[in-house]
């Protein structure tokens, strides 16, 4: 099988880094990005010869195209860069809201736009946009997050139609119990979520990695929003 190159935006930590590791482990090449050049390159070096690092800040859309110039052809793109934000209607922080909207909706779109001449226009090319279940299950302080993740779903549909035969899908994780963000939460908090999950276990980072690779590879899936939450909220 021909070696592919996968670009993971937001690949220096958390789920993005786990995806980058999986790409290398299966014999493909990965380019991972973070905001800091030295850190991105150092983390890539730790993954072996199949990885390289690049500095890209998608919260600054005007600079994305220039940052991506070193990249040659890529056969898959994972947009996993996120930021955590607590914002409510009653205590609305415009600057934080604007930053998150820019990062996920404008930044995601501009990244794809800037790479179109290096993404083969075939059914083999897969693009995965990361959203989240807050779009369906908002929580206190999720005003911006819930709105943006709903926007990711709309962006998935629009891109899938416009960029076909390339495939574009959205991945919406639920509570990921072993992720850096959730693993340090009080056990009572996690137990509360587990009690609402069939089987009593939360989704894992391995679940998200597997789902991402499926969406990158499966030629029959496009314009789909995939929930990875082990049935959370069904009970």
Order of alpha helices (4+ residues) and beta strands (2+ residues): beta-alpha-beta-alpha-beta-alpha-beta-alpha-alpha-beta-alpha-beta-alpha-alpha-alpha-beta
